[in-house]
Amino acid sequence: MSLTDRHKSLLGAAGRVIVGAILVYAGAAKAAGPTEEFALIISYYQLLPRDMVMTVASFLPWLEVLVGWALLLGVSRRAAATAAGALFGGFLVALLSVLARGIELPNCGCFGDSVHFTIPQALLFDSVMLALSWAALLHGGAFSLDKWVDGGYTPRGR
Amino acid sequence: MKNASERRAAAWALVVAAAAASVLLAGRTRKPFSPDAPAFRVKGPADAKVVIVEFSDFECPACKYAEPVLRKLLELHEGKVRFVFKNYPLERVHRWARPAAIAAECAGRQGRFWELHDKLYDEQEKWARETDAFKTWEGYAKDLKLDLPAWKTCLQDPAADAAVSRDAQDGLDAWVSSTPTFFINGRRFVGAQQLGERGAPFVERELKR
């Protein structure tokens, strides 16, 4: 059974809203908390030069929140869905590299100190988010502000 | 709005405003925490230019790992830095963390807090694995020539437990979620690496001010 265009459109919009809400929640939890706490978790991954860790810990949560709201509201939807996919793809690569090097993470750092995932849970979660970002990129145009941006507001009967 | 670029700018302004609002909403109110502790858990002059407050857990390996860095820092600036130790037992993951904090608190009442503090960190790997860590700590208490009956009575004293809880509440107010967390003149450093690489130069700068 193949998906109709309507189903694809609904799936894309749902994916866009789910990924957007998750990014807003995860990013806001980290951006509102102490940067040093998130920097400590980033340093556990041993992927970045030490002097870059604080910088990334400062801007990454804000990037997540901005991309999240852009998806939720459907603003520059294709760019936002691509950015979300890049974020979750990057998180997957980081988790896989930790797994390959045998590093034990006390916390994946996905949601600051509010929700703690194990590495397998985080891998599954990020994979689902990556797939939903893909759906949002291809079919997530429904109920988005992009329609208003591109077409303007046309009152009925005119 | 007449054209698409104006509408796009307005849409992005909405995104930025929503982002700022959600971060503000997510922020718990950070209450000012008390940097005070009983005199036996404080080292250094009262009028020191630099005050280091540590929130720590005796059973946490990262705290043990930070100990040499901290000891070196305090030794280097002896007489110029005030150090305050506060308990932040991570009881969800460390079952001996709170009893160890109480044991040290009780040694402190006999003026031997730092001796038991050092011993607990130095021997952490040994007692943390035991089914009854109290037996091992009793051995430490004997070695330190504590008044054993008084120390054992103190272990059951609700006031000792309450002192640990007060520290933990201060940690929550300060939004501490990892141990060790250091506040140097109010600025936060989490873990040995941040203490060594950013905290130590910060102490130097504060002392030169």
Chai-1 contact restraints between the chains, C-beta under 6 A:
chainA,res_idxA,chainB,res_idxB,connection_type,confidence,min_distance_angstrom,max_distance_angstrom,comment,restraint_id
A,V24,B,S22,contact,1.0,0.0,6.0,A-B,restraint_1
A,A28,B,S22,contact,1.0,0.0,6.0,A-B,restraint_2
A,A28,B,V23,contact,1.0,0.0,6.0,A-B,restraint_3
A,A28,B,A26,contact,1.0,0.0,6.0,A-B,restraint_4
A,A29,B,A26,contact,1.0,0.0,6.0,A-B,restraint_5
A,A31,B,V23,contact,1.0,0.0,6.0,A-B,restraint_6
A,A32,B,V23,contact,1.0,0.0,6.0,A-B,restraint_7
A,A32,B,A26,contact,1.0,0.0,6.0,A-B,restraint_8
A,A32,B,G27,contact,1.0,0.0,6.0,A-B,restraint_9
A,P34,B,W175,contact,1.0,0.0,6.0,A-B,restraint_10
A,P34,B,R188,contact,1.0,0.0,6.0,A-B,restraint_11
A,E36,B,R188,contact,1.0,0.0,6.0,A-B,restraint_12
A,E36,B,V190,contact,1.0,0.0,6.0,A-B,restraint_13
A,E37,B,S177,contact,1.0,0.0,6.0,A-B,restraint_14
A,E37,B,S178,contact,1.0,0.0,6.0,A-B,restraint_15
A,E37,B,V190,contact,1.0,0.0,6.0,A-B,restraint_16
A,L40,B,S178,contact,1.0,0.0,6.0,A-B,restraint_17
A,L40,B,V190,contact,1.0,0.0,6.0,A-B,restraint_18
A,L40,B,G191,contact,1.0,0.0,6.0,A-B,restraint_19
A,V65,B,A19,contact,1.0,0.0,6.0,A-B,restraint_20
A,L66,B,A19,contact,1.0,0.0,6.0,A-B,restraint_21
A,W69,B,V15,contact,1.0,0.0,6.0,A-B,restraint_22
A,W69,B,A18,contact,1.0,0.0,6.0,A-B,restraint_23
A,W69,B,A19,contact,1.0,0.0,6.0,A-B,restraint_24
A,A70,B,V15,contact,1.0,0.0,6.0,A-B,restraint_25
A,V75,B,A11,contact,1.0,0.0,6.0,A-B,restraint_26
A,V75,B,V15,contact,1.0,0.0,6.0,A-B,restraint_27
A,D113,B,S177,contact,1.0,0.0,6.0,A-B,restraint_28
A,L145,B,A11,contact,1.0,0.0,6.0,A-B,restraint_29
A,V149,B,A4,contact,1.0,0.0,6.0,A-B,restraint_30
A,V149,B,R7,contact,1.0,0.0,6.0,A-B,restraint_31
A,V149,B,R8,contact,1.0,0.0,6.0,A-B,restraint_32
A,V149,B,A11,contact,1.0,0.0,6.0,A-B,restraint_33
